[in-house]
């Protein structure tokens, strides 16, 4: 008899023509009803492109504005819009092939199309209209641009935004390890639990891609009127993400929208931005809000049950058909996904199945993200927090009433503190149940502190407002898992306390302050190690010039700085050298270098850095700007780089050294120079008062089309931190308008 587990793997790979088990794809040919509706919507929308190519979209209704927003996004970079959605929908393998099968399966653990359609059906009418407009805007674009050939999604449907309701660079489900997921679902699960005796389609057939690099951090700073020259609140928005991950837009309607900022490609809400009265900046949180449960599973007939308390509960089963591209056409692989009430099963550990529990309320998440754009003061912003769906982020806030706030993760499950929630807990023990979520007041927030500033840089909340920060002893351990202050946190604590008379310009200067606190902490140990060398030793003479350069350094980055090059190459080498030891000791690499690295390790890494610089650039005395470069050649999701092609020097470093302005760069195959792909992606500084005044910059440019004048027109300003004026009001935009049109009119 065929068991449910034996259905984990399809008995044979099928060609696309045999994929009849899937729901038929919607027709891509628009009906006359579609065309009439799209035309009405387009006439209700005006897109004004400013002289940086940024779209300012206005509509009669919120839905009209969303229609225009998605049309404009598709004009600028349909590739990224579609890619974000075929990833979230678990359909990347239809384009990328079998290497993406288990990545798709991971998304299908939470994004079941039938479930998402049911959620859409019960959404509020106003949100359904917005979601309908989302789909209409994209489908109208494809109708008007038949030369654009989608990779996977030929027709967008209104329920699809529910699969991508988090604007973060890495949604919570990506915490699930792909290797162990593939081992459980693709190879041979525990035989004792009734696994099949063979695997007709081996897991080796589906090599696993490298995991996505984690977000390297973001910065949010809010300054109270008491600390500003104008006596108006200021806000810094500085997300660190993959470059070109978000677009810069303005969205207005006659129903109350008037929002400017960064929107993740394909989404219909400004994720980090501001309106005329308030602004918000999200930065990744250290709250522990994802848990794993050890489930005791046994067979009961043809199905499985798991123990909970003194009872046995059925393990639920869902089918997932993952289609993937091959050289011969489309094939598919069928999985049975298992769930307990805690969540989907993601791996096996010592005979137990492991489920993962995380925030998965896409309808509320979309409502919170959209209504947040209309919050015009702290009180109304506070009301949006009652939905508790911003799980992966802390928020820095400021408004025109003079309020500033640091708000810790908006989703923290309340738990029994007798358990160690950083490890899998016993799923059969009812004491491990979540007991709702912490209220806003129960979280380590800071509202209008007397010092007049708050900040977050993905670090812990215990320094968010200097001496007026929340106290660690007052909160359960799970509200924040960081065990030490981060390097950017130390940087902020140097430049913010005691500072008065902030302006937009000085806030930008603070955001680009060139001090590198990690090297200020680590280099003295290196100098001491060098001084401990015997005077007659070969390293003493070989490294004398390098040590002299570092000894006289002020620990500040700069294009012409040779010590920056030497320090970064040394830091990269010693972090690799001691990485395993630091992890085993439960310390950050930086702390390990300071407290436990040996003289030999420090000196050997400096020698290795010298050799590497000399080999790649001819001499170790190479200015940092000759190495660290910004280059945008094409719009590929995985960019290629070329030392022979034009590039721009960038003075700031990776945020791992404590630089607030972040540029995460490295060498690539065929290059010696380092090219950035992550870091400062959108930067804005805003002053709130009777009117809003702002400056901003985007990596590269607004357009993803290499032939567009706006493909790379912001690169030089980006590299120097020379933010441009934001045209927020029609009077400002009037003098800087490139073109005005309705969607589809050109």
C-alpha positions, 0 to 999 in steps of 0.5 A: 500500500502506498503510504503518505510518506512515499509521496514525498518524492514523485516517482518520476520526473514529468514533462510539463505536458503531464503537469495536469495536477496543477491549477490551470494557469489563468489566461494571459489574453485580456478580455474586453472587460479587462481592457475597459477596466484598465483604461478607466484606471489608467485615466485616473492616474497621473505619473510625473517623472522628475529629473532623476526619473523618480515617479510621483504617482497620483490617483483619485483613490488609493487603488488608482495610486497603486495601479499607477505605482505598479505600472511605474515599477514595471516600467523601471524594472519588471525583472525585479518585480517578477523575480521577487514574486516568483521567489515568494510564490515558490516558483523560482525553479521554473526559471532557474532549474532544479537548483531552486527546487528546495528554495521553492519548497521552503516558500511553499511551507507557508505560501500555499496558493489555495490558502492565499486565495482563501485569505484574499476572499475574506480581506476587507473590501478596501484592501481587495480593491488595492490588491485588484489594482496591484494586479491590474497595473502589472497586467496592463503594463504587460499588455502595453509592452508585448516585447517584455517576456515574463520569465515565469508569471505571465499574468498576475493575480490579486491574491499574490501580494499575500505571498510577499507581505514583508518588505524586508530583504530576508523574510522570516521563513529564510531562517529555515536551513535549506540543507536540512530541509532537503535532507528531510523532504528530498532524501531518506527521512527517518526509516523508523517513521515509515520512510520509503526504502528508496529514493527514485529521484536522489537529492543529489539531483538538486544541488543546493544554492548558497544561502543568501547573505544576511542583511548587513544592517541598517541605521535609523536615527531620530533627533528631537526638536530640543537638539535641532537648530530649527526646533523640528524633529529630524529622521535618518532613513538608512537601510543596508540591503542588496543594491537595487532592491528597492525603488524610490517613489512618491504615492498620493491619492485623494483618499489620504495617501501622500507618502515618499520613500523606498518601496520593495520592487513589486510591493504596493506600500512604501516600506521605509519613508515619510509623509508630510507629518511623520516618518519611519525607518525599519532596521533588523531586530535581534528579538527571538521571535522564531521558534523550533519544536521537537515533535514526537511523531509516530505512525497511525495507520496510513498517517502520522500523529504527534504527541501533545500533552497526553493526547495524540494529534494528527499531523496534517499533510499538504501537497506541493508540486514544484515545477522546474526547468530542464534542458528537455522542458518543464518537469515537476517534483511532488512533495507532501508537506507535514505540519503540526499546530506549531507550524511546518516540519522542516527537518529531523533531529535525533528521531524527532521531527522539527517544526518551525513557528513564526509570524504568518499573518499576511493579511494583517501584515499588508493592512499594517504596512498600507495603513502605516503610510497614512499615520501622521503622528505618533498616536496614529502610528501607535495604532498600526502597531496593534496588528503586531505583524512587523516581526523582523524589524525595529522601527525608528520614528519621528513626527511633526509634533516633535515626537521621536521613538524607538520601537522594538520588534512589533512581534514578540511571542510571550513565553515561559522563561524557564525554557531556552528559546534559542534552542528547539523546545519540546513540542509535546509539552503544553508549557512551550506554547506561545501565550499571545504576544507582548504588548507594545508597552511590554516591549523595550521601546523608548518614547521621547527620551530626555536626551533628545535622540534615539537610534538603532543599527541592528544592535540591542535596544539597551543603548537606543537612547544612551542612559535613558535606554530600556534596562536589560534586567527588566525584560525576558531574555527572548526580547533580544538575543544579542550578547554585546554592543555592535560596532555601529552601536559604539559608533553612534554612541560616540557621535550622538551624545552631547550633540546640539543644533542638528540640521539636515546637513549635519545629520547627513554628516553624522550618517557618513562619519568616517570613524571605524570603531572596530579597528580603533579597538583591534589595531592597538592589540596588533601594534602591541603584538608587533612591539613584542616581536624580537628586534632581530626577527624577520617580521620586525623589518618586513612589517615596519612600514605597515605598522608605522602607517597603522600607528599613525592612523586616525581610524578613519576611512577615506579614498586616499587612505592607505591604512584603511586598505591595510586594516581591512585586508588584515581584518578580513584575514584574521576574522577567517583565521580565528572564526571557528574559535570565536564561534566556539567561544560564543564571542564575536570575531572582533571581541575574540581578536581583542581578548584572545587572539595570539601575537602570532595570529595577529602578525601572520594576518598582517603579513598575509594582508601585505602579500595579498595587497602586493599580489593584487595591486602591485604594492601594499601602499594602495589607497582604499579608493583604488580597491573599493569601487561602485560599478553598475554595468547591467541589471542582472540580479547576480551582477558581473564586474569588470576591472576594465570597465568604468567604476567609481571609488567609494570611501566608506567600508563594510558596516562590520568595521563599524562604519555607519555608511555601509558598502559591502564589497569584495573581489569577484571572479576575474577581478582584483578590485572590490565591488559593492553589492550590499550596504547603503541602498537608500538614504534619506534625511528628513525635517518635519515641521509646518512643511517637510524638507528632505534629501535622499540618494539611491544606489545607482539610479531609479531605472533598471534599463542600462540605456536609460539616463537614470540607470546610473545618474546617482552613482557619483552622488551616492559614492560621496554622500551628496544627497539630492533634494527631494521634490515632495510638493507639487511646487518643488516638482514643477521646476524639476519635471521630466515628463507627465503621462497616464499609464499606457499613454506612451 
